Amino acid sequence: MEIINDRSDKLELVYPCSWAYKLIAGEKEALQKAIHDVIEEREHKLVHSNNSKTGKYVSMNLELLVHNEDDRNFIYEALKAHSNIKMVL
């Protein structure tokens, strides 16, 4: 087995910075509600990304300013745990 990238460096970010999450859900309205539940009134940009061929799933890109690593990870975990969201990338 060939190792393509054996770097073990931790991602170094300078905060605050803009961060994007790709979110997958069953329907657009449920995804929008989940985002509001998690980030409340924080300024953000939400852009439609894709629909599955069958129409069963929708994906959207959420971009917002994160203040530090804890903030970034908290948002990720809260989105991931929300019942309306199937997957967070």
C-alpha positions as CSV (number, residue, x, y, z in Angstrom):
1,M,0.0,0.0,0.0
2,E,1.4,3.4,-1.0
3,I,0.9,6.4,1.3
4,I,0.0,9.4,-0.8
5,N,0.0,11.9,2.0
6,D,1.7,11.1,5.2
7,R,1.6,14.6,6.7
8,S,0.4,14.7,10.3
9,D,0.4,18.4,10.5
10,K,-2.6,19.9,12.3
11,L,-4.6,22.4,10.3
12,E,-3.4,25.9,11.2
13,L,-6.1,28.6,11.0
14,V,-5.9,32.2,11.8
15,Y,-9.1,33.2,13.7
16,P,-11.5,34.8,13.2
17,C,-11.9,33.3,9.7
18,S,-14.6,32.3,7.3
19,W,-15.5,28.6,7.4
20,A,-17.8,26.6,5.1
21,Y,-19.9,23.5,6.0
22,K,-21.6,21.4,3.4
23,L,-24.9,20.2,4.8
24,I,-27.1,17.4,3.5
25,A,-30.8,17.0,4.5
26,G,-34.1,15.6,3.3
27,E,-35.6,19.0,2.4
28,K,-34.5,22.6,2.1
29,E,-36.9,24.0,4.6
30,A,-35.9,21.5,7.3
31,L,-32.2,22.3,6.6
32,Q,-32.9,26.1,6.9
33,K,-34.7,25.5,10.2
34,A,-31.8,23.5,11.5
35,I,-29.3,26.2,10.6
36,H,-31.4,28.8,12.4
37,D,-31.7,26.5,15.5
38,V,-27.9,26.2,15.6
39,I,-26.5,29.6,14.6
40,E,-29.6,31.7,15.5
41,E,-29.0,35.3,14.2
42,R,-25.3,35.0,13.3
43,E,-24.6,36.5,9.9
44,H,-24.1,33.7,7.3
45,K,-24.4,32.8,3.7
46,L,-26.4,29.8,2.6
47,V,-26.1,28.6,-1.0
48,H,-27.9,25.7,-2.6
49,S,-25.3,23.1,-3.7
50,N,-27.1,20.1,-5.2
51,N,-30.2,17.8,-5.2
52,S,-29.9,14.1,-5.4
53,K,-31.1,12.5,-8.6
54,T,-34.1,11.1,-6.9
55,G,-34.9,14.3,-5.1
56,K,-34.6,12.6,-1.7
57,Y,-31.7,14.8,-0.5
58,V,-30.7,18.4,-0.8
59,S,-27.2,19.8,-0.1
60,M,-26.3,23.4,0.8
61,N,-23.2,25.2,1.7
62,L,-23.2,27.3,4.9
63,E,-20.5,29.9,5.2
64,L,-20.0,32.0,8.3
65,L,-17.3,33.7,10.5
66,V,-16.0,31.4,13.2
67,H,-14.1,33.0,16.1
68,N,-11.9,30.2,17.3
69,E,-11.5,26.4,17.0
70,D,-14.0,25.8,19.8
71,D,-16.6,27.9,18.0
72,R,-15.9,26.1,14.7
73,N,-16.1,22.6,16.3
74,F,-19.2,23.5,18.4
75,I,-21.1,24.6,15.2
76,Y,-20.0,21.4,13.4
77,E,-21.1,19.1,16.3
78,A,-24.4,21.0,16.8
79,L,-25.3,20.8,13.1
80,K,-24.3,17.1,13.0
81,A,-26.5,16.4,16.0
82,H,-29.6,18.2,14.6
83,S,-32.4,15.8,13.6
84,N,-33.1,17.6,10.4
85,I,-29.5,17.2,9.1
86,K,-28.4,13.9,7.6
87,M,-24.7,14.8,7.1
88,V,-22.2,17.6,7.7
89,L,-19.0,17.8,5.7
